[in-house]
Amino acid sequence: MRALTNIFAASLAVFTLFGGVSSAQEHFDPKGKVPTSHTLELMTKLRASLPFEDERDFEEAKRGFIAAPSYKQIMAEDGHVAWDMESYEFLLTGETFGSIHPSLQRQATLNMAYGLFEVVPDHIYQVRGFDLANFTAVKGDTGWIIFDPLTSKETAAAALKFLNEQLGERPVTGVVFSHSHADHFGGVRGVVDEADVISGKVPVIAPTGFLLHAIAENVYAGNAMNRRLFYQYGVLLPRGPFGHVDQSIGKNTAAGTLGLIAPSITIEDDLEELVIDGVRMVFQNTPGTEAPAEMNTYFPDLKAFWAAENVTGTIHNIYTLRGALIRDALEWSKQINQALYLFGNEAEVMFAAHSWPRWGNERIQEILRSQRDTYANLNNGVLHLANQGVTIDEIHNVYEVPESLQNQWSARSYHGSVEHNSRGVVSRYLGYWDANPATLIPLSPSDSAPLYVEMMGGAAPILAKGQMLFDAGDYKLAQEILNKLVFAEPDNQEAKDLLADTFEQIGYQQESPSVRNSFLAGAYELRNGIPSGASPKSSGPDMIRAMPTSLWLDFLGVRLDSKKAAGTEFVINLLTPDNDEEYILELSNGTLTNIQGFLSDSPDLTITINRSDLEQVMMGVISFDDQIASGKAVLDGDRSGYDALQGMLVQFDLGFEILPGTGSVDLTPEKNPFEASDIADTAGG
């Protein structure tokens, strides 16, 4: 890797240009298009209107640089590439790409800073660019306290190895999980042995509710989340100026081995102080912010504030495109305000799980206030408009971030977007309905589209008008009518190609990579369909072990086909003696329910199996029938309900269709009901 200072000098030069847009690289898709004159004109206007003269982020991103690794790729244990920074080196060429929003290209270039950095001299270090998150190491009296050990075992181990090579070998004497998203705990087995955690030798510290939320957030709608992840994270997009360029809080998510070790210390109070390996830390629980279980950390002796993922180099998601419970923008703002007045008045450095640190008390207070105010204004400003009748289908075209915040890079919405976050706030308080009875029970798009197409005179005039709108740069109007045609005629490839061209130009114009990726992914699938065999990483055995049995039983209820279950009733007692748990599993009215801590006096069937043996079934290592045959699962009573259940459960297919004519749904009944759940190992989001 070239010297970091040269990289940033070149990257800064990019943003001093107001013309000369390059499209030198060939589009990865033979049907793909370069930016139109309308897109290029918008990009030029944006370069002239955004505060590119403020270069402090570039100065801070390179500050403390010690060394860069010689690696090009980090390999996973099974031989595939787990991490690849080389694929993004097109961002270091000095070109200004007309296919990338200039603000997003700036952010993407900032995220190219990778290597080892010193945050607080001789005390706090970060390895950046080894995964979506930062690998943070705090020097204790005898070893390293690792904050957020990345997504995968392989990238975490590589980061620790690089740290030790540069600064001297030291053992890991503590691990802190800042919150319950996988890119902040999944690599823990790359830095610590679970036996050392169990023995108490190495404490693992996490916020209250961590273990439940680390699993539960992604279970119930896990298959749908994974499918939508292809859009938000651009999983199928090649990396390049016409495809995936960044993920705003980092380049992308590592595809290695995901693990989880249960915390040995849980921070329960709002504020709690601990001393680990001689380092004094004050933990601030911030539930209901970026994650349902999250905490900041202050180092009073170092005047250093760790902002977890609550304050990074972007305004985050209130509504997450992959799917998640809508977050509370007002609570997020209040927790930042708490941090500002608890620690911000004396902190001299602020660093986080993503992005780069900020130094100096004045700068820290500036960032905390800008993000506090952005989240608060999003909540209050949207509700101000909603209380005047602006609906969920209008809010994103009406709400505006105050101009003073728009001119601060720290208040730009990269991971989130103003458009989808504003709609998220309305949905949180008022739900999906705009109060117009015509939209209360709407037709499905595939049912309503044929009527629209018929009334517009058929496909030919729609295609002609769609092309006219496209040529005029009216892309959102073009997508409005072309989308109707595609839903009415899923096999009309000409319509799909023109809609793809439209999506592509809209995608190029987006500041948020999540929104960009979604439009470009839609274009990709309209042109090519859904590639077979495409799949995100598996959930891993640690996630299954940590899953409460009740949560797994709940998911069986999600998988149940109610129509197939009609007329069938049973009551099953489930006992797992090795952890002393008892459940009633009941099927009635086409619905599967469960309750923990009770046993029926007259069950149809009693199943006894140790939780450790059940986990093998949940992981897919062995079938439940095999556990019965081996005597590890004992059935007492009428097993007809158990046998019937096997034919009532659906195995969800990841490749379900989002846009018509791009893929198909295969809802095949699963042969064995007791199988690993579809957990979406999504990061941050």
C-alpha positions in Angstrom: 0.0 0.0 0.0 1.3 3.4 -0.9 2.0 5.9 1.9 -1.2 7.0 3.6 -0.5 10.7 3.2 -0.1 10.3 -0.6 -3.4 8.5 -0.7 -5.2 11.2 1.1 -3.5 14.0 -0.9 -4.7 12.4 -4.1 -8.2 11.8 -2.7 -8.6 15.4 -1.6 -7.6 16.6 -5.0 -10.5 14.7 -6.4 -13.0 16.9 -4.6 -11.4 20.1 -5.7 -12.6 19.4 -9.2 -16.0 20.6 -10.5 -15.8 19.0 -13.9 -13.8 16.5 -15.8 -16.0 13.6 -14.7 -14.4 10.2 -15.7 -16.2 7.1 -16.9 -13.0 5.4 -17.8 -13.9 2.0 -16.4 -16.0 -0.3 -18.5 -19.4 -1.2 -17.0 -19.5 -4.7 -15.5 -22.9 -5.5 -17.0 -23.2 -5.6 -20.9 -26.6 -4.1 -20.5 -25.4 -1.4 -18.0 -25.3 2.2 -18.8 -22.9 5.0 -18.0 -24.3 8.2 -16.3 -26.5 10.2 -18.5 -26.0 13.9 -19.1 -28.8 14.6 -16.5 -26.9 12.6 -13.9 -23.6 14.2 -14.7 -25.2 17.7 -14.5 -26.6 16.8 -11.0 -23.2 15.6 -9.9 -21.6 18.9 -11.0 -24.1 20.9 -9.0 -23.6 18.8 -5.9 -19.8 19.3 -6.1 -20.4 23.0 -6.1 -22.9 23.0 -3.3 -21.3 20.6 -0.7 -18.7 21.8 1.9 -15.7 20.1 0.3 -13.5 22.9 1.7 -13.8 21.2 5.1 -11.0 18.7 5.0 -10.8 17.9 8.7 -12.2 14.3 8.3 -9.3 13.5 6.0 -6.8 14.9 8.5 -8.3 13.0 11.3 -8.6 9.7 9.3 -4.9 9.6 8.7 -3.8 10.9 12.1 -1.9 8.4 14.2 -1.1 6.2 11.3 1.6 3.6 12.2 1.7 1.0 9.5 -0.4 -0.6 6.7 -0.5 -4.4 6.2 1.0 -6.1 3.2 -2.1 -8.2 2.7 -4.3 -8.0 -0.3 -6.9 -10.4 0.9 -7.7 -12.3 4.2 -8.8 -15.9 3.5 -11.5 -17.8 5.4 -10.7 -21.1 7.0 -12.6 -23.0 4.3 -10.5 -21.4 1.6 -12.7 -18.6 0.2 -11.9 -14.9 0.4 -13.2 -13.5 3.7 -12.0 -9.9 3.2 -10.7 -7.9 0.2 -9.6 -4.3 0.2 -7.8 -4.5 -3.1 -11.1 -4.7 -5.0 -11.8 -1.1 -3.9 -8.5 0.4 -5.0 -10.3 2.1 -7.9 -11.2 4.8 -5.3 -7.5 5.7 -5.0 -6.9 6.5 -8.7 -7.7 10.2 -8.3 -10.6 9.9 -10.7 -14.0 11.6 -10.1 -16.7 9.2 -11.1 -19.9 10.4 -12.6 -21.6 7.2 -11.5 -20.9 7.9 -7.8 -22.5 10.8 -5.8 -19.6 13.1 -4.9 -20.4 13.0 -1.2 -20.5 9.2 -1.2 -17.2 9.1 -3.1 -15.7 11.3 -0.4 -17.0 8.9 2.3 -15.9 5.8 0.3 -12.4 7.3 0.0 -12.2 8.1 3.7 -13.0 4.4 4.4 -10.0 3.4 2.4 -7.7 4.3 5.3 -6.6 1.0 6.6 -3.9 -0.3 8.8 -2.8 0.4 12.4 -3.5 3.8 14.0 -2.7 5.3 17.4 -5.7 7.0 19.0 -4.2 7.8 22.5 -0.4 7.6 22.7 0.7 4.3 24.3 -2.8 3.5 25.4 -5.4 3.1 22.6 -5.0 1.8 19.1 -7.3 0.8 16.2 -6.8 -1.6 13.3 -9.1 -0.3 10.5 -10.0 -1.7 7.2 -9.9 -5.4 8.2 -13.7 -5.7 8.3 -16.8 -3.5 8.4 -16.0 -2.4 11.9 -12.8 -1.1 13.6 -10.7 -3.4 15.7 -9.9 -1.4 18.9 -7.2 -2.4 21.4 -6.8 -0.7 24.8 -3.4 -1.4 26.5 -3.9 -2.6 30.0 -1.2 -3.3 32.6 -0.5 -6.8 31.2 -2.3 -7.1 27.9 -4.9 -5.9 25.3 -8.5 -5.2 26.1 -10.3 -5.7 22.7 -13.4 -3.6 21.9 -15.6 -5.1 19.2 -13.6 -8.0 17.6 -15.1 -7.7 14.1 -17.5 -10.0 12.2 -15.3 -13.1 11.6 -12.7 -15.2 13.4 -10.3 -14.8 10.5 -10.3 -11.0 10.2 -10.1 -10.6 14.0 -7.2 -12.9 14.2 -5.5 -11.1 11.4 -6.0 -7.7 13.1 -4.7 -9.0 16.4 -1.7 -10.5 14.7 -0.9 -7.3 12.9 -1.3 -5.3 16.1 1.1 -7.6 17.9 3.6 -7.5 15.1 3.7 -3.7 15.2 3.6 -3.1 18.9 4.9 -6.2 20.6 3.2 -9.4 21.6 0.7 -9.0 24.4 -2.1 -11.4 25.6 -5.8 -10.5 25.4 -6.9 -9.7 28.9 -10.5 -8.5 28.2 -13.1 -8.2 25.5 -15.9 -5.7 25.3 -18.9 -6.1 23.0 -20.3 -2.6 22.5 -23.6 -3.9 21.1 -25.6 -6.8 19.7 -24.8 -6.6 16.0 -22.7 -9.4 14.5 -19.9 -7.2 13.1 -19.0 -6.3 16.8 -18.8 -9.7 18.3 -18.6 -12.3 15.5 -14.8 -12.5 15.5 -14.4 -13.1 19.2 -13.0 -16.6 18.7 -10.1 -15.1 16.7 -8.9 -13.2 19.8 -9.8 -15.3 22.9 -10.2 -18.9 23.9 -13.7 -19.7 25.4 -12.1 -21.7 28.2 -10.3 -18.6 29.4 -13.6 -16.8 29.5 -15.4 -19.6 31.4 -12.5 -19.8 33.9 -12.7 -16.1 34.5 -9.2 -15.5 33.2 -10.5 -13.2 30.4 -13.7 -11.2 31.1 -16.1 -10.6 28.2 -18.2 -7.5 28.9 -21.5 -6.6 27.2 -24.5 -4.3 27.8 -27.7 -5.6 29.4 -29.9 -7.6 27.0 -26.9 -8.3 24.7 -27.2 -12.1 24.4 -31.0 -12.1 23.7 -30.8 -9.3 21.1 -27.7 -10.7 19.4 -29.9 -13.7 18.4 -33.5 -12.5 18.5 -33.3 -9.4 16.2 -32.6 -11.6 13.2 -34.7 -14.7 13.7 -38.4 -14.3 13.1 -37.9 -12.6 9.7 -34.4 -14.0 9.1 -35.0 -15.4 5.6 -36.6 -12.1 4.4 -33.8 -10.1 6.0 -31.2 -12.1 4.3 -32.9 -11.6 0.9 -33.3 -7.9 1.5 -29.6 -7.8 2.5 -28.8 -8.5 -1.1 -30.3 -5.1 -1.9 -29.1 -2.9 1.1 -25.5 -4.3 1.0 -25.3 -4.9 -2.7 -24.2 -8.5 -2.2 -24.3 -9.4 -5.9 -22.9 -6.1 -7.2 -19.3 -6.2 -8.5 -17.1 -3.6 -6.9 -16.4 -0.6 -9.0 -17.7 2.8 -9.9 -20.8 1.3 -11.5 -21.4 -1.1 -8.6 -20.6 -1.4 -5.0 -18.3 1.3 -3.7 -18.8 1.5 0.0 -21.1 0.7 3.0 -20.7 4.1 4.6 -19.6 2.8 8.0 -16.9 0.7 6.3 -16.2 -1.0 3.0 -18.3 -4.2 3.4 -18.9 -7.1 5.8 -16.3 -9.9 6.1 -17.5 -13.3 4.9 -15.6 -15.5 7.4 -16.4 -17.7 10.4 -18.9 -16.1 12.7 -18.7 -16.9 16.4 -20.1 -15.9 19.7 -19.0 -16.3 23.3 -21.4 -15.5 26.0 -20.5 -12.4 28.1 -19.2 -13.1 31.6 -19.9 -9.6 32.8 -23.1 -7.7 32.0 -23.5 -4.0 32.5 -26.9 -3.6 34.1 -27.0 0.0 35.4 -27.3 3.2 33.4 -23.7 4.0 34.4 -21.3 1.5 35.8 -17.6 1.7 36.4 -15.1 -1.2 36.1 -11.4 -1.6 36.3 -10.1 -4.3 33.8 -6.3 -5.0 33.7 -5.7 -1.7 35.4 -7.8 0.4 33.0 -10.7 2.4 34.5 -13.8 2.4 32.3 -17.2 4.0 32.8 -19.9 2.3 30.8 -23.1 4.1 29.7 -25.9 1.9 28.7 -27.8 3.3 25.7 -30.6 0.9 24.9 -32.9 1.7 22.0 -30.4 3.6 20.0 -28.4 2.0 17.1 -29.1 -1.4 18.7 -31.5 -2.6 21.3 -28.6 -3.4 23.5 -25.7 -1.0 23.2 -23.3 1.0 25.5 -20.7 3.8 25.2 -17.5 3.7 27.3 -15.6 6.6 28.8 -11.9 6.4 30.0 -11.7 9.1 32.6 -7.9 8.7 33.1 -7.3 9.2 29.4 -10.2 11.6 28.7 -11.2 9.3 25.8 -14.8 8.6 24.8 -15.8 5.5 23.0 -19.0 6.2 21.2 -19.7 2.6 20.1 -21.9 2.8 16.9 -24.0 5.7 18.3 -21.8 8.4 16.9 -19.8 7.6 13.8 -19.0 9.3 10.5 -22.6 9.2 9.3 -26.2 9.6 10.4 -27.4 6.0 10.8 -30.6 4.1 10.0 -33.8 4.8 11.8 -35.5 2.4 9.4 -33.2 -0.3 8.2 -33.8 -1.4 4.6 -32.9 -5.0 5.2 -35.6 -5.0 7.9 -35.5 -4.5 11.7 -37.6 -2.9 14.3 -37.8 0.9 13.7 -35.4 2.7 15.9 -36.3 5.7 18.1 -34.6 8.8 16.7 -35.6 10.9 19.8 -34.2 8.4 22.2 -31.0 8.2 20.2 -30.7 12.0 20.4 -31.3 12.0 24.1 -28.6 9.3 24.7 -26.1 11.4 22.7 -27.0 14.4 24.8 -26.4 12.3 27.9 -22.9 11.5 26.6 -22.3 15.1 25.7 -23.0 16.3 29.3 -21.5 13.3 31.0 -18.3 13.0 29.2 -18.2 15.6 26.3 -17.2 18.5 28.4 -13.8 17.0 29.2 -13.1 14.4 26.6 -10.1 15.1 24.4 -10.6 12.2 21.9 -13.7 10.5 20.6 -13.4 7.2 18.8 -16.0 4.6 17.7 -16.7 1.2 16.3 -16.7 2.6 12.8 -15.1 5.6 11.0 -12.3 7.6 12.4 -11.6 9.4 15.7 -12.0 13.1 16.4 -9.6 15.0 18.6 -9.9 18.1 20.7 -12.8 19.0 23.1 -14.2 21.6 20.8 -14.3 19.2 17.8 -15.9 16.5 19.9 -18.7 18.7 21.2 -19.3 19.9 17.6 -19.8 16.3 16.4 -21.9 15.3 19.4 -24.2 18.3 19.0 -24.5 17.9 15.2 -25.6 14.3 15.5 -27.8 14.9 18.5 -29.6 17.7 16.7 -29.9 15.7 13.4 -31.6 12.8 15.1 -33.8 15.1 17.2 -34.8 17.2 14.2 -35.6 14.1 12.2 -38.0 13.0 14.9 -39.5 16.4 15.7 -39.5 17.8 12.2 -41.2 14.8 10.8 -43.8 14.7 13.5 -44.3 18.5 13.1 -45.3 17.8 9.5 -47.3 14.7 10.3 -49.4 16.6 12.8 -50.3 18.9 9.9 -51.4 16.0 7.7 -48.3 15.2 5.7 -48.5 11.4 5.2 -46.0 8.6 5.0 -46.1 8.7 1.2 -45.3 12.4 1.2 -43.0 13.0 4.1 -39.8 12.1 2.3 -40.5 14.7 -0.3 -41.4 17.4 2.2 -39.2 17.0 5.3 -35.8 18.8 5.0 -32.8 18.7 7.3 -32.0 22.2 8.5 -29.4 23.9 6.1 -26.9 24.4 9.0 -26.8 20.6 9.5 -26.7 19.9 5.8 -23.4 21.8 5.6 -21.8 19.6 8.3 -20.3 16.3 7.0 -21.0 14.7 10.4 -24.7 15.2 9.8 -24.9 13.7 6.3 -27.0 10.5 5.9 -24.8 7.8 4.4 -25.8 4.7 6.3 -29.3 6.0 6.6 -31.0 8.4 4.2 -33.3 11.3 4.9 -35.9 9.7 2.6 -36.2 6.3 4.2 -35.5 7.6 7.8 -38.3 10.2 7.6 -40.7 7.5 6.5 -39.4 5.3 9.3 -40.3 8.0 11.9 -43.9 8.2 10.5 -44.2 4.4 10.5 -43.0 4.2 14.1 -45.7 6.6 15.4 -48.5 6.2 12.9 -47.8 3.0 11.0 -48.0 2.4 7.2 -51.5 3.8 6.6 -51.9 7.4 5.2 -55.5 7.5 6.5 -56.9 7.5 3.0 -59.4 4.6 2.9 -58.4 3.8 -0.7 -55.0 2.7 0.6 -56.2 0.8 3.7 -56.8 -2.5 1.9 -54.8 -2.0 -1.3 -54.6 -4.5 -4.1 -51.3 -6.4 -4.5 -49.1 -4.8 -7.2 -49.5 -7.8 -9.5 -53.3 -7.5 -9.2 -53.6 -3.7 -9.8 -50.9 -3.3 -12.4 -52.8 -5.0 -15.3 -55.6 -2.5 -14.9 -53.2 0.5 -15.0 -51.5 -0.9 -18.1 -54.9 -1.5 -19.8 -56.0 2.1 -19.0 -52.7 3.5 -20.3 -53.3 1.7 -23.6 -51.0 -1.2 -23.2 -47.2 -1.8 -23.2 -46.3 0.2 -26.3 -47.3 3.7 -25.2 -45.9 3.0 -21.7 -42.6 2.0 -23.1 -42.6 5.1 -25.4 -43.5 7.4 -22.6 -41.1 5.7 -20.2 -38.2 6.2 -22.7 -39.3 9.9 -23.2 -39.2 10.4 -19.4 -35.9 8.7 -19.2 -34.4 10.8 -21.9 -35.6 13.9 -20.2 -34.0 12.8 -16.9 -37.4 12.4 -15.2 -36.3 9.0 -13.7 -38.8 8.9 -10.8 -41.7 9.5 -13.1 -40.3 6.9 -15.5 -40.1 4.3 -12.8 -43.7 5.0 -11.7 -45.1 3.8 -15.0 -42.5 1.2 -16.0 -42.8 -0.5 -12.6 -46.6 -1.0 -13.3 -45.8 -2.5 -16.7 -43.2 -4.9 -15.3 -45.6 -6.1 -12.7 -48.4 -6.5 -15.3 -46.0 -8.2 -17.8 -43.2 -10.0 -15.9 -41.8 -11.5 -19.1 -41.5 -8.2 -20.9 -37.8 -7.9 -21.0 -37.8 -4.6 -22.9 -39.8 -3.1 -20.0 -37.5 -4.7 -17.5 -34.4 -3.4 -19.2 -35.8 0.2 -19.4 -36.8 0.0 -15.7 -33.3 -1.3 -14.9 -31.8 1.7 -16.8 -34.0 4.0 -14.8 -33.1 2.4 -11.5 -29.4 2.6 -12.4 -29.5 6.4 -12.9 -31.4 6.9 -9.7 -28.9 4.7 -7.9 -25.9 6.7 -9.2 -27.4 9.9 -7.8 -27.8 8.6 -4.2 -25.6 9.7 -1.4 -26.5 6.7 0.8 -24.8 3.5 -0.3 -27.7 1.5 1.1 -30.1 3.3 -1.2 -27.7 3.2 -4.1 -27.1 -0.5 -3.7 -30.8 -1.2 -3.6 -31.5 0.6 -6.9 -28.4 -1.0 -8.6 -29.3 -4.4 -7.2 -32.8 -4.0 -8.6 -31.3 -3.1 -12.0 -29.0 -6.1 -11.8 -31.8 -8.6 -11.1 -34.1 -7.1 -13.8 -31.4 -7.6 -16.4 -30.0 -11.0 -15.2 -32.4 -12.6 -12.8 -31.3 -14.0 -9.4 -28.1 -16.1 -9.7 -28.5 -19.6 -8.3 -26.5 -20.5 -5.3 -26.1 -17.0 -4.0 -26.2 -17.0 -0.3 -24.9 -14.9 2.6 -22.8 -16.6 5.4 -24.4 -19.1 7.6 -25.4 -18.4 11.2 -22.8 -20.6 12.8 -23.0 -23.0 15.7 -22.4 -20.3 18.4 -25.5 -18.4 17.3 -27.6 -21.6 17.6 -26.2 -22.5 21.0 -27.0 -19.0 22.3 -30.6 -19.2 20.9 -33.2 -19.7 23.7 -35.2 -22.8 23.1 -38.4 -20.7 23.3 -37.1 -18.5 20.4 -36.5 -21.6 18.3 -40.0 -22.9 19.1 -41.4 -19.5 18.2 -39.7 -19.7 14.8 -41.3 -23.1 14.2 -44.5 -21.3 14.5 -43.4 -18.9 11.8 -42.6 -21.8 9.5 -45.9 -23.5 10.0 -48.2 -23.5 7.0 -51.6 -22.8 8.7 -53.6 -24.3 5.8 -51.8 -27.6 6.1 -52.3 -27.5 9.8 -56.1 -26.9 9.6 -58.1 -29.5 11.6 -55.0 -30.9 13.4 -54.6 -30.4 17.1 -52.0 -31.7 19.6 -50.3 -30.9 22.9 -46.6 -31.8 23.3 -44.6 -31.5 26.5 -40.9 -30.8 25.7 -38.3 -31.4 28.5 -34.6 -30.6 28.3 -33.2 -32.1 31.5 -29.6 -30.8 31.3 -30.8 -27.2 31.7 -34.0 -28.0 33.6 -36.4 -26.4 31.1 -39.9 -27.4 30.4 -42.3 -26.3 27.6 -45.8 -27.0 26.3 -46.0 -27.0 22.5 -49.6 -26.7 21.3 -51.1 -26.8 17.8 -54.7 -25.5 17.5 -56.6 -23.3 15.0 -53.7 -23.7 12.5 -51.3 -22.0 15.0 -48.3 -23.4 16.8 -47.7 -21.8 20.3 -45.4 -22.6 23.1 -45.0 -21.6 26.8 -42.0 -22.1 29.0 -42.2 -23.3 32.6 -45.4 -25.3 32.3 -46.2 -29.0 31.5 -49.6 -30.3 30.4 -51.3 -32.8 32.7 -52.6 -34.7 29.7 -50.3 -34.3 26.7 -50.6 -36.2 23.5 -46.8 -36.7 23.5 -43.9 -36.0 25.8 -40.5 -35.4 24.2 -37.4 -35.6 26.4 -34.0 -34.5 25.0 -31.0 -32.7 26.5 -30.6 -29.2 25.2 -27.1 -30.1 24.1 -28.4 -32.8 21.9 -31.2 -30.6 20.6 -28.6 -28.1 19.5 -27.0 -30.6 17.2 -30.4 -30.9 15.5 -30.9 -27.2 15.4 -27.5 -26.8 13.7 -28.4 -29.4 11.1 -25.6 -31.8 12.2 -28.0 -34.6 12.8 -31.7 -35.2 12.3 -34.3 -35.4 15.1 -35.3 -38.8 13.9 -31.7 -39.9 14.3 -31.6 -38.6 17.8 -34.7 -40.7 18.5 -33.1 -43.8 17.0 -30.0 -43.3 19.1 -32.0 -42.9 22.3 -31.0 -39.3 22.9 -34.5 -38.2 22.2 -37.3 -40.1 24.0 -40.9 -40.0 22.8 -43.6 -41.1 25.2 -47.2 -41.2 23.9 -48.8 -40.6 20.5 -46.2 -39.4 18.0 -48.7 -38.7 15.2 -48.7 -35.0 16.0 -44.9 -34.9 15.7 -45.0 -36.8 12.4 -47.7 -34.6 11.1 -45.8 -31.5 12.0 -42.9 -32.5 9.7 -45.2 -32.0 6.7 -46.6 -28.7 7.8 -43.4 -26.8 8.1 -42.0 -24.7 5.2 -38.3 -24.5 4.5 -37.9 -20.9 3.4 -36.1 -20.3 0.1 -33.6 -17.4 0.1 -34.1 -16.8 -3.6 -37.7 -15.5 -3.5 -38.7 -12.9 -6.1 -38.7 -9.2 -5.2 -39.2 -7.8 -8.7 -41.4 -9.8 -11.1 -39.8 -12.0 -13.6 -36.5 -12.3 -11.8 -36.8 -15.4 -9.7 -39.3 -17.8 -8.1 -40.4 -19.0 -4.7 -39.9 -22.6 -3.7 -41.9 -23.3 -0.5 -40.9 -26.9 0.0 -42.1 -28.6 3.3 -39.2 -29.5 5.4 -38.8 -33.2 6.2 -37.7 -32.6 9.8 -39.3 -29.8 11.9 -36.4 -29.5 14.2 -33.7 -27.8 12.1 -31.5 -24.8 12.3 -33.3 -21.5 12.2 -32.8 -19.0 9.3 -30.9 -16.4 11.2 -29.9 -13.3 9.3 -26.3 -12.6 10.4 -26.6 -9.0 9.3 -24.2 -6.3 10.6 -25.0 -2.9 11.8 -27.7 -2.2 9.4 
